[in-house]
Amino acid sequence: MTILVKEIGYIGYNLVCFRGEDTSGKPLELIQHVQQLNFLLMVVPKPEIEIPKRTIDFVGSVEE
């Protein structure tokens, strides 16, 4: 599954949270323990050429 990440944050001191959407635009959130973390970065084509480059926000704690 490809995740288009929009935000990376943390919960507590040992969980990393990735927020974004899948390739169909459906929102999702992945929470991963730091000891099990593997994160693959890859180039994917932009869905529409006219859309400006996306940035990934690094946020503090994502607890709500």
mmCIF file of the N, C-alpha and C atoms, coordinates in Angstrom:
data_MODEL
# 
_entry.id   MODEL 
# 
loop_
_atom_site.group_PDB 
_atom_site.id 
_atom_site.type_symbol 
_atom_site.label_atom_id 
_atom_site.label_alt_id 
_atom_site.label_comp_id 
_atom_site.label_asym_id 
_atom_site.label_entity_id 
_atom_site.label_seq_id 
_atom_site.pdbx_PDB_ins_code 
_atom_site.Cartn_x 
_atom_site.Cartn_y 
_atom_site.Cartn_z 
_atom_site.occupancy 
_atom_site.B_iso_or_equiv 
_atom_site.pdbx_formal_charge 
_atom_site.auth_seq_id 
_atom_site.auth_comp_id 
_atom_site.auth_asym_id 
_atom_site.auth_atom_id 
_atom_site.pdbx_PDB_model_num 
ATOM 1   N N  . MET A 1 1  ? 0.846  -1.173 0.000   1.00 0.00 ? 1  MET A N  1 
ATOM 2   C CA . MET A 1 1  ? 0.000  0.000  0.000   1.00 0.00 ? 1  MET A CA 1 
ATOM 3   C C  . MET A 1 1  ? 0.893  1.238  0.000   1.00 0.00 ? 1  MET A C  1 
ATOM 4   N N  . THR A 1 2  ? 0.554  2.205  -0.802  1.00 0.00 ? 2  THR A N  1 
ATOM 5   C CA . THR A 1 2  ? 1.269  3.473  -0.848  1.00 0.00 ? 2  THR A CA 1 
ATOM 6   C C  . THR A 1 2  ? 0.528  4.495  0.004   1.00 0.00 ? 2  THR A C  1 
ATOM 7   N N  . ILE A 1 3  ? 1.265  5.160  0.891   1.00 0.00 ? 3  ILE A N  1 
ATOM 8   C CA . ILE A 1 3  ? 0.697  6.202  1.746   1.00 0.00 ? 3  ILE A CA 1 
ATOM 9   C C  . ILE A 1 3  ? 1.312  7.534  1.331   1.00 0.00 ? 3  ILE A C  1 
ATOM 10  N N  . LEU A 1 4  ? 0.472  8.495  0.993   1.00 0.00 ? 4  LEU A N  1 
ATOM 11  C CA . LEU A 1 4  ? 0.932  9.850  0.693   1.00 0.00 ? 4  LEU A CA 1 
ATOM 12  C C  . LEU A 1 4  ? 0.928  10.622 2.008   1.00 0.00 ? 4  LEU A C  1 
ATOM 13  N N  . VAL A 1 5  ? 2.092  10.733 2.630   1.00 0.00 ? 5  VAL A N  1 
ATOM 14  C CA . VAL A 1 5  ? 2.221  11.301 3.972   1.00 0.00 ? 5  VAL A CA 1 
ATOM 15  C C  . VAL A 1 5  ? 2.108  12.821 3.922   1.00 0.00 ? 5  VAL A C  1 
ATOM 16  N N  . LYS A 1 6  ? 1.295  13.370 4.831   1.00 0.00 ? 6  LYS A N  1 
ATOM 17  C CA . LYS A 1 6  ? 1.148  14.819 4.947   1.00 0.00 ? 6  LYS A CA 1 
ATOM 18  C C  . LYS A 1 6  ? 1.734  15.340 6.257   1.00 0.00 ? 6  LYS A C  1 
ATOM 19  N N  . GLU A 1 7  ? 1.713  14.520 7.299   1.00 0.00 ? 7  GLU A N  1 
ATOM 20  C CA . GLU A 1 7  ? 2.236  14.921 8.608   1.00 0.00 ? 7  GLU A CA 1 
ATOM 21  C C  . GLU A 1 7  ? 2.944  13.752 9.263   1.00 0.00 ? 7  GLU A C  1 
ATOM 22  N N  . ILE A 1 8  ? 4.019  14.055 9.972   1.00 0.00 ? 8  ILE A N  1 
ATOM 23  C CA . ILE A 1 8  ? 4.697  13.078 10.809  1.00 0.00 ? 8  ILE A CA 1 
ATOM 24  C C  . ILE A 1 8  ? 4.773  13.671 12.205  1.00 0.00 ? 8  ILE A C  1 
ATOM 25  N N  . GLY A 1 9  ? 4.358  12.921 13.196  1.00 0.00 ? 9  GLY A N  1 
ATOM 26  C CA . GLY A 1 9  ? 4.392  13.405 14.570  1.00 0.00 ? 9  GLY A CA 1 
ATOM 27  C C  . GLY A 1 9  ? 4.687  12.255 15.521  1.00 0.00 ? 9  GLY A C  1 
ATOM 28  N N  . TYR A 1 10 ? 4.403  12.460 16.778  1.00 0.00 ? 10 TYR A N  1 
ATOM 29  C CA . TYR A 1 10 ? 4.669  11.417 17.761  1.00 0.00 ? 10 TYR A CA 1 
ATOM 30  C C  . TYR A 1 10 ? 3.577  11.400 18.814  1.00 0.00 ? 10 TYR A C  1 
ATOM 31  N N  . ILE A 1 11 ? 3.467  10.261 19.480  1.00 0.00 ? 11 ILE A N  1 
ATOM 32  C CA . ILE A 1 11 ? 2.552  10.093 20.608  1.00 0.00 ? 11 ILE A CA 1 
ATOM 33  C C  . ILE A 1 11 ? 3.406  9.549  21.742  1.00 0.00 ? 11 ILE A C  1 
ATOM 34  N N  . GLY A 1 12 ? 3.456  10.263 22.838  1.00 0.00 ? 12 GLY A N  1 
ATOM 35  C CA . GLY A 1 12 ? 4.319  9.853  23.935  1.00 0.00 ? 12 GLY A CA 1 
ATOM 36  C C  . GLY A 1 12 ? 5.774  9.927  23.504  1.00 0.00 ? 12 GLY A C  1 
ATOM 37  N N  . TYR A 1 13 ? 6.582  9.014  23.993  1.00 0.00 ? 13 TYR A N  1 
ATOM 38  C CA . TYR A 1 13 ? 8.005  9.019  23.652  1.00 0.00 ? 13 TYR A CA 1 
ATOM 39  C C  . TYR A 1 13 ? 8.401  7.859  22.740  1.00 0.00 ? 13 TYR A C  1 
ATOM 40  N N  . ASN A 1 14 ? 7.472  6.947  22.451  1.00 0.00 ? 14 ASN A N  1 
ATOM 41  C CA . ASN A 1 14 ? 7.878  5.758  21.707  1.00 0.00 ? 14 ASN A CA 1 
ATOM 42  C C  . ASN A 1 14 ? 6.997  5.414  20.507  1.00 0.00 ? 14 ASN A C  1 
ATOM 43  N N  . LEU A 1 15 ? 6.062  6.261  20.145  1.00 0.00 ? 15 LEU A N  1 
ATOM 44  C CA . LEU A 1 15 ? 5.216  6.003  18.986  1.00 0.00 ? 15 LEU A CA 1 
ATOM 45  C C  . LEU A 1 15 ? 5.363  7.133  17.973  1.00 0.00 ? 15 LEU A C  1 
ATOM 46  N N  . VAL A 1 16 ? 5.509  6.766  16.715  1.00 0.00 ? 16 VAL A N  1 
ATOM 47  C CA . VAL A 1 16 ? 5.578  7.728  15.623  1.00 0.00 ? 16 VAL A CA 1 
ATOM 48  C C  . VAL A 1 16 ? 4.272  7.620  14.845  1.00 0.00 ? 16 VAL A C  1 
ATOM 49  N N  . CYS A 1 17 ? 3.710  8.754  14.476  1.00 0.00 ? 17 CYS A N  1 
ATOM 50  C CA . CYS A 1 17 ? 2.419  8.785  13.804  1.00 0.00 ? 17 CYS A CA 1 
ATOM 51  C C  . CYS A 1 17 ? 2.582  9.414  12.418  1.00 0.00 ? 17 CYS A C  1 
ATOM 52  N N  . PHE A 1 18 ? 2.109  8.728  11.399  1.00 0.00 ? 18 PHE A N  1 
ATOM 53  C CA . PHE A 1 18 ? 2.108  9.227  10.030  1.00 0.00 ? 18 PHE A CA 1 
ATOM 54  C C  . PHE A 1 18 ? 0.657  9.454  9.627   1.00 0.00 ? 18 PHE A C  1 
ATOM 55  N N  . ARG A 1 19 ? 0.339  10.668 9.205   1.00 0.00 ? 19 ARG A N  1 
ATOM 56  C CA . ARG A 1 19 ? -1.014 10.972 8.733   1.00 0.00 ? 19 ARG A CA 1 
ATOM 57  C C  . ARG A 1 19 ? -0.947 11.344 7.264   1.00 0.00 ? 19 ARG A C  1 
ATOM 58  N N  . GLY A 1 20 ? -1.935 10.903 6.512   1.00 0.00 ? 20 GLY A N  1 
ATOM 59  C CA . GLY A 1 20 ? -1.975 11.210 5.094   1.00 0.00 ? 20 GLY A CA 1 
ATOM 60  C C  . GLY A 1 20 ? -3.177 10.558 4.449   1.00 0.00 ? 20 GLY A C  1 
ATOM 61  N N  . GLU A 1 21 ? -2.959 10.049 3.235   1.00 0.00 ? 21 GLU A N  1 
ATOM 62  C CA . GLU A 1 21 ? -4.051 9.402  2.512   1.00 0.00 ? 21 GLU A CA 1 
ATOM 63  C C  . GLU A 1 21 ? -3.486 8.312  1.614   1.00 0.00 ? 21 GLU A C  1 
ATOM 64  N N  . ASP A 1 22 ? -4.379 7.414  1.198   1.00 0.00 ? 22 ASP A N  1 
ATOM 65  C CA . ASP A 1 22 ? -3.949 6.389  0.263   1.00 0.00 ? 22 ASP A CA 1 
ATOM 66  C C  . ASP A 1 22 ? -4.061 6.945  -1.155  1.00 0.00 ? 22 ASP A C  1 
ATOM 67  N N  . THR A 1 23 ? -3.753 6.138  -2.152  1.00 0.00 ? 23 THR A N  1 
ATOM 68  C CA . THR A 1 23 ? -3.739 6.632  -3.529  1.00 0.00 ? 23 THR A CA 1 
ATOM 69  C C  . THR A 1 23 ? -5.123 6.987  -4.066  1.00 0.00 ? 23 THR A C  1 
ATOM 70  N N  . SER A 1 24 ? -6.177 6.547  -3.389  1.00 0.00 ? 24 SER A N  1 
ATOM 71  C CA . SER A 1 24 ? -7.529 6.925  -3.816  1.00 0.00 ? 24 SER A CA 1 
ATOM 72  C C  . SER A 1 24 ? -8.026 8.170  -3.082  1.00 0.00 ? 24 SER A C  1 
ATOM 73  N N  . GLY A 1 25 ? -7.181 8.749  -2.200  1.00 0.00 ? 25 GLY A N  1 
ATOM 74  C CA . GLY A 1 25 ? -7.562 9.961  -1.484  1.00 0.00 ? 25 GLY A CA 1 
ATOM 75  C C  . GLY A 1 25 ? -8.222 9.717  -0.141  1.00 0.00 ? 25 GLY A C  1 
ATOM 76  N N  . LYS A 1 26 ? -8.335 8.464  0.257   1.00 0.00 ? 26 LYS A N  1 
ATOM 77  C CA . LYS A 1 26 ? -8.964 8.116  1.540   1.00 0.00 ? 26 LYS A CA 1 
ATOM 78  C C  . LYS A 1 26 ? -7.992 8.417  2.683   1.00 0.00 ? 26 LYS A C  1 
ATOM 79  N N  . PRO A 1 27 ? -8.423 9.193  3.714   1.00 0.00 ? 27 PRO A N  1 
ATOM 80  C CA . PRO A 1 27 ? -7.515 9.536  4.810   1.00 0.00 ? 27 PRO A CA 1 
ATOM 81  C C  . PRO A 1 27 ? -7.120 8.309  5.628   1.00 0.00 ? 27 PRO A C  1 
ATOM 82  N N  . LEU A 1 28 ? -5.878 8.342  6.121   1.00 0.00 ? 28 LEU A N  1 
ATOM 83  C CA . LEU A 1 28 ? -5.425 7.251  6.973   1.00 0.00 ? 28 LEU A CA 1 
ATOM 84  C C  . LEU A 1 28 ? -4.369 7.755  7.944   1.00 0.00 ? 28 LEU A C  1 
ATOM 85  N N  . GLU A 1 29 ? -4.142 6.956  8.970   1.00 0.00 ? 29 GLU A N  1 
ATOM 86  C CA . GLU A 1 29 ? -3.149 7.264  9.988   1.00 0.00 ? 29 GLU A CA 1 
ATOM 87  C C  . GLU A 1 29 ? -2.439 5.963  10.348  1.00 0.00 ? 29 GLU A C  1 
ATOM 88  N N  . LEU A 1 30 ? -1.109 5.988  10.331  1.00 0.00 ? 30 LEU A N  1 
ATOM 89  C CA . LEU A 1 30 ? -0.302 4.837  10.698  1.00 0.00 ? 30 LEU A CA 1 
ATOM 90  C C  . LEU A 1 30 ? 0.447  5.185  11.976  1.00 0.00 ? 30 LEU A C  1 
ATOM 91  N N  . ILE A 1 31 ? 0.309  4.362  12.995  1.00 0.00 ? 31 ILE A N  1 
ATOM 92  C CA . ILE A 1 31 ? 1.010  4.552  14.266  1.00 0.00 ? 31 ILE A CA 1 
ATOM 93  C C  . ILE A 1 31 ? 1.968  3.386  14.423  1.00 0.00 ? 31 ILE A C  1 
ATOM 94  N N  . GLN A 1 32 ? 3.242  3.712  14.642  1.00 0.00 ? 32 GLN A N  1 
ATOM 95  C CA . GLN A 1 32 ? 4.279  2.682  14.680  1.00 0.00 ? 32 GLN A CA 1 
ATOM 96  C C  . GLN A 1 32 ? 5.187  2.897  15.885  1.00 0.00 ? 32 GLN A C  1 
ATOM 97  N N  . HIS A 1 33 ? 5.535  1.825  16.584  1.00 0.00 ? 33 HIS A N  1 
ATOM 98  C CA . HIS A 1 33 ? 6.479  1.897  17.688  1.00 0.00 ? 33 HIS A CA 1 
ATOM 99  C C  . HIS A 1 33 ? 7.873  2.148  17.119  1.00 0.00 ? 33 HIS A C  1 
ATOM 100 N N  . VAL A 1 34 ? 8.674  2.959  17.812  1.00 0.00 ? 34 VAL A N  1 
ATOM 101 C CA . VAL A 1 34 ? 9.996  3.340  17.289  1.00 0.00 ? 34 VAL A CA 1 
ATOM 102 C C  . VAL A 1 34 ? 10.919 2.137  17.094  1.00 0.00 ? 34 VAL A C  1 
ATOM 103 N N  . GLN A 1 35 ? 10.758 1.073  17.863  1.00 0.00 ? 35 GLN A N  1 
ATOM 104 C CA . GLN A 1 35 ? 11.619 -0.103 17.710  1.00 0.00 ? 35 GLN A CA 1 
ATOM 105 C C  . GLN A 1 35 ? 11.243 -0.944 16.494  1.00 0.00 ? 35 GLN A C  1 
ATOM 106 N N  . GLN A 1 36 ? 10.085 -0.708 15.919  1.00 0.00 ? 36 GLN A N  1 
ATOM 107 C CA . GLN A 1 36 ? 9.641  -1.483 14.759  1.00 0.00 ? 36 GLN A CA 1 
ATOM 108 C C  . GLN A 1 36 ? 9.561  -0.627 13.501  1.00 0.00 ? 36 GLN A C  1 
ATOM 109 N N  . LEU A 1 37 ? 10.100 0.564  13.556  1.00 0.00 ? 37 LEU A N  1 
ATOM 110 C CA . LEU A 1 37 ? 9.901  1.528  12.480  1.00 0.00 ? 37 LEU A CA 1 
ATOM 111 C C  . LEU A 1 37 ? 10.792 1.267  11.275  1.00 0.00 ? 37 LEU A C  1 
ATOM 112 N N  . ASN A 1 38 ? 10.172 1.104  10.138  1.00 0.00 ? 38 ASN A N  1 
ATOM 113 C CA . ASN A 1 38 ? 10.820 1.076  8.831   1.00 0.00 ? 38 ASN A CA 1 
ATOM 114 C C  . ASN A 1 38 ? 9.978  1.983  7.953   1.00 0.00 ? 38 ASN A C  1 
ATOM 115 N N  . PHE A 1 39 ? 10.608 2.922  7.284   1.00 0.00 ? 39 PHE A N  1 
ATOM 116 C CA . PHE A 1 39 ? 9.854  3.880  6.481   1.00 0.00 ? 39 PHE A CA 1 
ATOM 117 C C  . PHE A 1 39 ? 10.503 3.971  5.116   1.00 0.00 ? 39 PHE A C  1 
ATOM 118 N N  . LEU A 1 40 ? 9.803  3.542  4.091   1.00 0.00 ? 40 LEU A N  1 
ATOM 119 C CA . LEU A 1 40 ? 10.309 3.546  2.726   1.00 0.00 ? 40 LEU A CA 1 
ATOM 120 C C  . LEU A 1 40 ? 9.847  4.808  2.021   1.00 0.00 ? 40 LEU A C  1 
ATOM 121 N N  . LEU A 1 41 ? 10.801 5.572  1.487   1.00 0.00 ? 41 LEU A N  1 
ATOM 122 C CA . LEU A 1 41 ? 10.486 6.749  0.682   1.00 0.00 ? 41 LEU A CA 1 
ATOM 123 C C  . LEU A 1 41 ? 10.652 6.378  -0.790  1.00 0.00 ? 41 LEU A C  1 
ATOM 124 N N  . MET A 1 42 ? 9.671  6.729  -1.602  1.00 0.00 ? 42 MET A N  1 
ATOM 125 C CA . MET A 1 42 ? 9.774  6.438  -3.027  1.00 0.00 ? 42 MET A CA 1 
ATOM 126 C C  . MET A 1 42 ? 9.115  7.547  -3.833  1.00 0.00 ? 42 MET A C  1 
ATOM 127 N N  . VAL A 1 43 ? 9.536  7.670  -5.052  1.00 0.00 ? 43 VAL A N  1 
ATOM 128 C CA . VAL A 1 43 ? 8.980  8.674  -5.946  1.00 0.00 ? 43 VAL A CA 1 
ATOM 129 C C  . VAL A 1 43 ? 7.710  8.105  -6.570  1.00 0.00 ? 43 VAL A C  1 
ATOM 130 N N  . VAL A 1 44 ? 6.643  8.890  -6.539  1.00 0.00 ? 44 VAL A N  1 
ATOM 131 C CA . VAL A 1 44 ? 5.397  8.513  -7.208  1.00 0.00 ? 44 VAL A CA 1 
ATOM 132 C C  . VAL A 1 44 ? 4.968  9.680  -8.089  1.00 0.00 ? 44 VAL A C  1 
ATOM 133 N N  . PRO A 1 45 ? 4.296  9.405  -9.185  1.00 0.00 ? 45 PRO A N  1 
ATOM 134 C CA . PRO A 1 45 ? 3.849  10.504 -10.043 1.00 0.00 ? 45 PRO A CA 1 
ATOM 135 C C  . PRO A 1 45 ? 2.789  11.351 -9.338  1.00 0.00 ? 45 PRO A C  1 
ATOM 136 N N  . LYS A 1 46 ? 2.835  12.663 -9.617  1.00 0.00 ? 46 LYS A N  1 
ATOM 137 C CA . LYS A 1 46 ? 1.809  13.540 -9.060  1.00 0.00 ? 46 LYS A CA 1 
ATOM 138 C C  . LYS A 1 46 ? 0.467  13.201 -9.703  1.00 0.00 ? 46 LYS A C  1 
ATOM 139 N N  . PRO A 1 47 ? -0.614 13.238 -8.915  1.00 0.00 ? 47 PRO A N  1 
ATOM 140 C CA . PRO A 1 47 ? -1.926 12.886 -9.482  1.00 0.00 ? 47 PRO A CA 1 
ATOM 141 C C  . PRO A 1 47 ? -2.343 13.842 -10.597 1.00 0.00 ? 47 PRO A C  1 
ATOM 142 N N  . GLU A 1 48 ? -2.019 15.130 -10.447 1.00 0.00 ? 48 GLU A N  1 
ATOM 143 C CA . GLU A 1 48 ? -2.347 16.120 -11.465 1.00 0.00 ? 48 GLU A CA 1 
ATOM 144 C C  . GLU A 1 48 ? -1.152 17.056 -11.607 1.00 0.00 ? 48 GLU A C  1 
ATOM 145 N N  . ILE A 1 49 ? -0.746 17.310 -12.811 1.00 0.00 ? 49 ILE A N  1 
ATOM 146 C CA . ILE A 1 49 ? 0.437  18.125 -13.073 1.00 0.00 ? 49 ILE A CA 1 
ATOM 147 C C  . ILE A 1 49 ? 0.294  19.539 -12.490 1.00 0.00 ? 49 ILE A C  1 
ATOM 148 N N  . GLU A 1 50 ? -0.887 20.114 -12.488 1.00 0.00 ? 50 GLU A N  1 
ATOM 149 C CA . GLU A 1 50 ? -1.093 21.496 -12.053 1.00 0.00 ? 50 GLU A CA 1 
ATOM 150 C C  . GLU A 1 50 ? -0.984 21.694 -10.541 1.00 0.00 ? 50 GLU A C  1 
ATOM 151 N N  . ILE A 1 51 ? -1.078 20.630 -9.773  1.00 0.00 ? 51 ILE A N  1 
ATOM 152 C CA . ILE A 1 51 ? -1.033 20.737 -8.317  1.00 0.00 ? 51 ILE A CA 1 
ATOM 153 C C  . ILE A 1 51 ? 0.406  21.034 -7.879  1.00 0.00 ? 51 ILE A C  1 
ATOM 154 N N  . PRO A 1 52 ? 0.616  22.057 -7.014  1.00 0.00 ? 52 PRO A N  1 
ATOM 155 C CA . PRO A 1 52 ? 1.980  22.359 -6.566  1.00 0.00 ? 52 PRO A CA 1 
ATOM 156 C C  . PRO A 1 52 ? 2.578  21.227 -5.732  1.00 0.00 ? 52 PRO A C  1 
ATOM 157 N N  . LYS A 1 53 ? 3.894  21.268 -5.574  1.00 0.00 ? 53 LYS A N  1 
ATOM 158 C CA . LYS A 1 53 ? 4.614  20.250 -4.814  1.00 0.00 ? 53 LYS A CA 1 
ATOM 159 C C  . LYS A 1 53 ? 4.077  20.183 -3.381  1.00 0.00 ? 53 LYS A C  1 
ATOM 160 N N  . ARG A 1 54 ? 3.899  18.957 -2.872  1.00 0.00 ? 54 ARG A N  1 
ATOM 161 C CA . ARG A 1 54 ? 3.438  18.769 -1.498  1.00 0.00 ? 54 ARG A CA 1 
ATOM 162 C C  . ARG A 1 54 ? 4.608  18.854 -0.548  1.00 0.00 ? 54 ARG A C  1 
ATOM 163 N N  . THR A 1 55 ? 4.343  19.287 0.665   1.00 0.00 ? 55 THR A N  1 
ATOM 164 C CA . THR A 1 55 ? 5.349  19.242 1.710   1.00 0.00 ? 55 THR A CA 1 
ATOM 165 C C  . THR A 1 55 ? 4.847  18.317 2.809   1.00 0.00 ? 55 THR A C  1 
ATOM 166 N N  . ILE A 1 56 ? 5.774  17.783 3.578   1.00 0.00 ? 56 ILE A N  1 
ATOM 167 C CA . ILE A 1 56 ? 5.418  16.947 4.724   1.00 0.00 ? 56 ILE A CA 1 
ATOM 168 C C  . ILE A 1 56 ? 5.683  17.785 5.967   1.00 0.00 ? 56 ILE A C  1 
ATOM 169 N N  . ASP A 1 57 ? 4.654  17.968 6.800   1.00 0.00 ? 57 ASP A N  1 
ATOM 170 C CA . ASP A 1 57 ? 4.788  18.736 8.033   1.00 0.00 ? 57 ASP A CA 1 
ATOM 171 C C  . ASP A 1 57 ? 5.271  17.832 9.155   1.00 0.00 ? 57 ASP A C  1 
ATOM 172 N N  . PHE A 1 58 ? 6.227  18.310 9.926   1.00 0.00 ? 58 PHE A N  1 
ATOM 173 C CA . PHE A 1 58 ? 6.679  17.616 11.117  1.00 0.00 ? 58 PHE A CA 1 
ATOM 174 C C  . PHE A 1 58 ? 6.052  18.325 12.304  1.00 0.00 ? 58 PHE A C  1 
ATOM 175 N N  . VAL A 1 59 ? 5.183  17.623 13.020  1.00 0.00 ? 59 VAL A N  1 
ATOM 176 C CA . VAL A 1 59 ? 4.435  18.227 14.101  1.00 0.00 ? 59 VAL A CA 1 
ATOM 177 C C  . VAL A 1 59 ? 4.881  17.631 15.435  1.00 0.00 ? 59 VAL A C  1 
ATOM 178 N N  . GLY A 1 60 ? 4.557  18.314 16.511  1.00 0.00 ? 60 GLY A N  1 
ATOM 179 C CA . GLY A 1 60 ? 4.832  17.786 17.836  1.00 0.00 ? 60 GLY A CA 1 
ATOM 180 C C  . GLY A 1 60 ? 3.871  16.643 18.114  1.00 0.00 ? 60 GLY A C  1 
ATOM 181 N N  . SER A 1 61 ? 3.564  16.448 19.349  1.00 0.00 ? 61 SER A N  1 
ATOM 182 C CA . SER A 1 61 ? 2.675  15.377 19.753  1.00 0.00 ? 61 SER A CA 1 
ATOM 183 C C  . SER A 1 61 ? 1.341  15.492 19.000  1.00 0.00 ? 61 SER A C  1 
ATOM 184 N N  . VAL A 1 62 ? 0.832  14.371 18.520  1.00 0.00 ? 62 VAL A N  1 
ATOM 185 C CA . VAL A 1 62 ? -0.427 14.377 17.777  1.00 0.00 ? 62 VAL A CA 1 
ATOM 186 C C  . VAL A 1 62 ? -1.590 13.901 18.632  1.00 0.00 ? 62 VAL A C  1 
ATOM 187 N N  . GLU A 1 63 ? -1.393 13.817 19.927  1.00 0.00 ? 63 GLU A N  1 
ATOM 188 C CA . GLU A 1 63 ? -2.475 13.393 20.809  1.00 0.00 ? 63 GLU A CA 1 
ATOM 189 C C  . GLU A 1 63 ? -3.578 14.420 20.776  1.00 0.00 ? 63 GLU A C  1 
ATOM 190 N N  . GLU A 1 64 ? -4.809 13.957 20.688  1.00 0.00 ? 64 GLU A N  1 
ATOM 191 C CA . GLU A 1 64 ? -5.960 14.864 20.640  1.00 0.00 ? 64 GLU A CA 1 
ATOM 192 C C  . GLU A 1 64 ? -6.933 14.548 21.733  1.00 0.00 ? 64 GLU A C  1 
# 
